[in-house]
């Protein structure tokens, strides 16, 4: 099939990465994004192991490294600020706790957008309102009223994917809350940070600070355990109230961090969750990234899964001459073990934070090492 038309929903990282590879495989690509433009800032995201090879094959290694945060490592501290543990970014060949490739989500998204915008149609400020698929294609109605037909539609619209709910069923079927809530936002760097992340833990709660390039600002990171999570992910006022309640009385610099809560230009709070699905496709509609297989921020692998998944999905679809059944099946077969390994790491990390007493006295280090190898090394990237 030539001139296959593919619609991708979502313009953060997974969507533009997929657009890159779809275009290179010969497809005509449209990316629709509900926001009016690219979203700046956001948490730092990492690339390790096989994800670095995916970046290299995109020809974007230099561009991505040019916008890295230059974080040199992380210190775990006690309430007095005394360093307890040190994790340097150059440990484990740059694939350790702090990755050598660490970029703010917004900067990563910008690199991918700049790389694809001349060859890919981007539609901002719109979204998929309805779709109907048949044996030959998908008819899409957008919220703007526009109607178009595509051969394939891919949802890369995150944990709260609207396309997933529309095609596969309500989010409750697939989103697994892991018992932790995470928040982060920008604060002034009044803490003397200099290229090192600081991390503090107390009774299942954590507070951290990550310096931003330029040195005058930092990202505050807070987490707390919660068996249930019922606050709407768009209700910012309720989220801030919840954060203040849950972090009240926590030591170290937590009080100073919370003092900037109402002045911050950005704020994010959400449940730490995974998406678990038996299949990532239905007919001519597929899912990618967090929409399909979120491993949670605690896995440290969301960006890697998106980049490697984009490479595999475009490659398998093209190799199958754009037949959705064969292409999606090949993509799932190649990605499933990689996804499951990173999801297991995400669950283990949450358990370490929220219930460290449940960990075995003598963990099976051989099994843990093998798991990390699966999660970082990932699948072999075929030479499509």
RARA-V639353 format. One record per residue. N is the residue number from 1. SS is DSSP state (H for helix, E for strand, C for the rest). PSI is psi in whole degrees, -180 to 180 (* if undefined). D_CENTER is the distance of its C-alpha to the mean C-alpha in Angstrom with 1 decimal. Layout:
# RARA-V639353
n & ss & psi & d_center
N & SS & PSI & D_CENTER
N & SS & PSI & D_CENTER
This chain:
# RARA-V639353
n & ss & psi & d_center
1 & C & 132 & 31.9
2 & C & 157 & 31.8
3 & C & 38 & 30.1
4 & C & 135 & 27.7
5 & E & 126 & 25.8
6 & E & 130 & 22.1
7 & E & 129 & 20.3
8 & E & 128 & 16.5
9 & E & 117 & 15.1
10 & C & 129 & 12.3
11 & C & 40 & 12.3
12 & C & -93 & 9.1
13 & C & -51 & 7.9
14 & H & -44 & 8.3
15 & H & -56 & 11.5
16 & H & -34 & 13.3
17 & H & -43 & 12.6
18 & H & -41 & 14.2
19 & H & -40 & 16.8
20 & H & -52 & 17.8
21 & H & -35 & 18.6
22 & H & -43 & 20.2
23 & H & -44 & 22.4
24 & H & -24 & 23.4
25 & C & 1 & 24.4
26 & C & 6 & 26.6
27 & C & 156 & 24.9
28 & E & 120 & 25.3
29 & E & 134 & 21.9
30 & E & 132 & 21.2
31 & E & 123 & 17.9
32 & E & 136 & 18.3
33 & E & 127 & 16.3
34 & C & -36 & 17.5
35 & C & 159 & 17.3
36 & C & -14 & 20.3
37 & C & -176 & 18.4
38 & C & 141 & 15.4
39 & C & 121 & 13.9
40 & C & 170 & 14.7
41 & C & -139 & 13.6
42 & C & 175 & 10.7
43 & C & 158 & 9.5
44 & E & 139 & 9.8
45 & E & 154 & 7.3
46 & E & 158 & 9.2
47 & E & 126 & 10.8
48 & C & 156 & 13.3
49 & C & -123 & 16.0
50 & H & -26 & 15.8
51 & H & -33 & 12.8
52 & H & -35 & 15.4
53 & H & -37 & 17.8
54 & H & -42 & 15.7
55 & H & -43 & 15.5
56 & H & -43 & 19.2
57 & H & -24 & 20.1
58 & H & -15 & 18.6
59 & C & 23 & 21.1
60 & C & 13 & 18.5
61 & H & -48 & 18.9
62 & H & -41 & 21.2
63 & H & -40 & 19.4
64 & H & -44 & 16.1
65 & H & -27 & 18.3
66 & H & -21 & 20.3
67 & C & 15 & 17.6
68 & E & 155 & 16.5
69 & C & -15 & 16.9
70 & C & 31 & 19.8
71 & C & 125 & 18.9
72 & C & -18 & 21.7
73 & E & -166 & 20.6
74 & E & 143 & 20.5
75 & E & 131 & 23.4
76 & E & 129 & 23.7
77 & E & 163 & 26.5
78 & C & -176 & 29.0
79 & C & -26 & 30.2
80 & C & -2 & 32.6
81 & C & 5 & 30.0
82 & C & 133 & 31.4
83 & E & 128 & 29.1
84 & E & -40 & 28.7
85 & E & 153 & 26.3
86 & E & 132 & 25.1
87 & E & 106 & 22.1
88 & E & 148 & 22.6
89 & C & -21 & 20.0
90 & C & 5 & 22.5
91 & H & 153 & 22.8
92 & H & 42 & 22.1
93 & H & 33 & 22.1
94 & H & 9 & 19.2
95 & E & 25 & 16.9
96 & C & -156 & 17.6
97 & C & -44 & 16.2
98 & C & 118 & 15.8
99 & E & 151 & 14.9
100 & C & -28 & 17.2
101 & E & 98 & 14.5
102 & E & 121 & 12.7
103 & E & 143 & 12.0
104 & E & 138 & 11.3
105 & H & -44 & 8.5
106 & H & -38 & 11.6
107 & H & -40 & 13.6
108 & H & -45 & 11.3
109 & H & -40 & 11.3
110 & H & -41 & 15.0
111 & H & -45 & 15.8
112 & H & -39 & 14.5
113 & H & -48 & 16.4
114 & H & -34 & 19.5
115 & H & -29 & 19.5
116 & H & -14 & 19.7
117 & C & -25 & 21.4
118 & C & -21 & 24.9
119 & C & -5 & 24.4
120 & C & 139 & 22.0
121 & E & 121 & 23.0
122 & E & 131 & 20.6
123 & E & 107 & 21.6
124 & E & 156 & 20.3
125 & C & 27 & 21.4
126 & C & 169 & 21.7
127 & C & 165 & 20.2
128 & E & 124 & 21.4
129 & E & -39 & 24.0
130 & E & 154 & 25.7
131 & E & 150 & 25.8
132 & E & 127 & 28.4
133 & E & 150 & 28.3
134 & C & -167 & 31.3
135 & C & -23 & 32.3
136 & C & -14 & 31.8
137 & C & -172 & 29.0
138 & E & 123 & 27.1
139 & E & 124 & 28.7
140 & E & 130 & 26.2
141 & E & 127 & 27.4
142 & E & 160 & 25.3
143 & C & -28 & 25.6
144 & C & -13 & 27.7
145 & C & -14 & 30.1
146 & C & 146 & 29.6
147 & E & 132 & 29.9
148 & E & 162 & 28.9
149 & E & 138 & 28.9
150 & E & 157 & 26.4
151 & C & -32 & 26.6
152 & E & 149 & 22.9
153 & E & 131 & 20.1
154 & E & 128 & 16.4
155 & E & 116 & 13.9
156 & C & 44 & 10.5
157 & C & 30 & 10.5
158 & C & -176 & 7.7
159 & C & -41 & 8.6
160 & C & 37 & 12.0
161 & C & 120 & 12.7
162 & H & -35 & 16.3
163 & H & -39 & 17.0
164 & H & -46 & 16.3
165 & H & -38 & 18.7
166 & H & -39 & 21.1
167 & H & -38 & 21.5
168 & C & -23 & 20.6
169 & C & 173 & 21.5
170 & C & 151 & 20.6
171 & H & -31 & 17.3
172 & H & -23 & 19.4
173 & H & -26 & 20.0
174 & C & -25 & 16.5
175 & E & 121 & 14.5
176 & E & 109 & 15.5
177 & E & 131 & 15.7
178 & E & 5 & 15.8
179 & E & 18 & 18.3
180 & E & 146 & 16.4
181 & E & 136 & 15.5
182 & E & 138 & 13.5
183 & E & 147 & 14.5
184 & E & 153 & 14.3
185 & E & 163 & 16.5
186 & E & 137 & 18.6
187 & E & 160 & 22.0
188 & E & 145 & 25.0
189 & C & 78 & 25.3
190 & C & 16 & 28.4
191 & C & 4 & 27.6
192 & C & 26 & 28.7
193 & C & 140 & 25.3
194 & C & 82 & 25.7
195 & C & 10 & 22.7
196 & E & 134 & 22.1
197 & E & 141 & 19.7
198 & E & 137 & 21.7
199 & E & 128 & 20.7
200 & E & 138 & 23.1
201 & E & 140 & 23.3
202 & E & 114 & 26.0
203 & C & 49 & 26.7
204 & C & -8 & 23.2
205 & E & 157 & 21.9
206 & E & 151 & 20.3
207 & E & 136 & 20.4
208 & E & 163 & 19.1
209 & E & 132 & 19.5
210 & E & 120 & 17.8
211 & E & 146 & 20.0
212 & C & 156 & 19.0
213 & C & 138 & 20.8
214 & C & -29 & 24.3
215 & C & -9 & 24.9
216 & C & -6 & 25.7
217 & E & 163 & 22.5
218 & E & 161 & 20.0
219 & E & 124 & 16.9
220 & E & 139 & 17.9
221 & E & 123 & 15.8
222 & E & 144 & 17.5
223 & E & 153 & 17.1
224 & E & 152 & 19.7
225 & E & 147 & 20.5
226 & C & 117 & 21.1
227 & C & -34 & 22.4
228 & C & 158 & 21.8
229 & C & 110 & 19.7
230 & C & 5 & 21.5
231 & C & 133 & 20.7
232 & C & 139 & 19.6
233 & C & -4 & 16.1
234 & C & -3 & 18.2
235 & C & 84 & 21.1
236 & H & -40 & 20.5
237 & H & -45 & 24.0
238 & H & -36 & 23.8
239 & H & -42 & 20.5
240 & H & -39 & 22.3
241 & H & -44 & 25.3
242 & H & -43 & 23.4
243 & H & -44 & 21.8
244 & H & -43 & 25.3
245 & H & -44 & 26.9
246 & H & -27 & 24.7
247 & H & 0 & 24.7
248 & C & 132 & 28.4
249 & C & -6 & 30.5
250 & C & 140 & 27.8
251 & C & -159 & 29.2
252 & C & -133 & 28.4
253 & C & 16 & 27.2
254 & H & -42 & 25.5
255 & H & -43 & 28.3
256 & H & -35 & 28.0
257 & H & -45 & 24.3
258 & H & -26 & 24.9
259 & C & -21 & 27.7
260 & C & 7 & 25.4
261 & C & -39 & 23.5
262 & C & -10 & 25.6
263 & C & -7 & 25.8
264 & C & 142 & 22.2
265 & C & -12 & 21.1
266 & C & 156 & 17.6
267 & C & 136 & 16.5
268 & E & 132 & 13.6
269 & E & 134 & 14.2
270 & E & 164 & 12.9
271 & E & 148 & 13.4
272 & E & 115 & 11.4
273 & E & 160 & 11.3
274 & E & 155 & 10.8
275 & E & 122 & 11.8
276 & C & 118 & 14.8
277 & C & 145 & 16.9
278 & C & -34 & 20.0
279 & C & 147 & 19.4
280 & C & 17 & 16.7
281 & E & 157 & 19.5
282 & E & 105 & 22.6
283 & C & -118 & 25.2
284 & C & 12 & 23.9
285 & E & 129 & 20.6
286 & E & 169 & 17.5
287 & E & 152 & 13.8
288 & C & 151 & 10.8
289 & C & -148 & 7.1
290 & H & -29 & 6.1
291 & H & -32 & 9.6
292 & H & -42 & 11.2
293 & H & 48 & 9.9
294 & C & 129 & 7.2
295 & C & -1 & 8.2
296 & C & 154 & 7.4
297 & H & -24 & 6.7
298 & H & -7 & 10.1
299 & H & -24 & 9.6
300 & C & 18 & 8.3
301 & C & 7 & 7.1
302 & H & -44 & 3.6
303 & H & -42 & 5.0
304 & H & -44 & 8.2
305 & H & -39 & 8.0
306 & H & -45 & 7.3
307 & H & -46 & 10.0
308 & H & -40 & 12.3
309 & H & -40 & 12.1
310 & H & -43 & 13.0
311 & H & -48 & 15.9
312 & H & -44 & 17.1
313 & H & -49 & 17.0
314 & H & -42 & 19.0
315 & H & -45 & 21.2
316 & H & -38 & 22.1
317 & H & -45 & 22.9
318 & H & -41 & 25.0
319 & H & -28 & 26.7
320 & C & 15 & 27.7
321 & C & 36 & 29.2
322 & C & 20 & 26.5
323 & C & 118 & 27.8
324 & H & -40 & 24.9
325 & H & -49 & 26.2
326 & H & -43 & 26.5
327 & H & -46 & 23.4
328 & H & -37 & 21.0
329 & H & -42 & 22.8
330 & H & -41 & 22.5
331 & H & -47 & 18.8
332 & H & -39 & 18.4
333 & H & -42 & 21.0
334 & H & -27 & 19.4
335 & H & -21 & 15.8
336 & H & -47 & 16.8
337 & H & -40 & 17.9
338 & H & -46 & 14.9
339 & H & -49 & 12.6
340 & H & -36 & 15.2
341 & H & -44 & 15.6
342 & H & -33 & 12.0
343 & H & -37 & 12.3
344 & H & -41 & 15.7
345 & H & -41 & 14.6
346 & H & -43 & 12.2
347 & H & -41 & 15.4
348 & H & -41 & 17.6
349 & H & -43 & 16.0
350 & H & -42 & 16.2
351 & H & -39 & 19.8
352 & H & -36 & 20.7
353 & H & -40 & 19.8
354 & H & -28 & 21.4
355 & C & 62 & 24.2
356 & H & -25 & 25.0
357 & H & -16 & 28.5
358 & H & -11 & 27.4
359 & C & 144 & 26.5
360 & C & 146 & 29.3
361 & C & -36 & 31.9
362 & C & 87 & 31.7
363 & C & 153 & 28.3
364 & C & 93 & 28.4
365 & H & -32 & 27.2
366 & H & -42 & 27.8
367 & H & -40 & 25.5
368 & H & -42 & 22.7
369 & H & -42 & 23.2
370 & H & -39 & 23.2
371 & H & -46 & 19.9
372 & H & -39 & 18.2
373 & H & -45 & 19.9
374 & H & -39 & 18.5
375 & H & -34 & 14.9
376 & H & -51 & 15.3
377 & H & -41 & 18.0
378 & C & -165 & 16.5
379 & C & 158 & 18.5
380 & C & 137 & 21.1
381 & C & 112 & 20.2
382 & C & 153 & 23.3
383 & C & 79 & 25.2
384 & C & * & 25.1
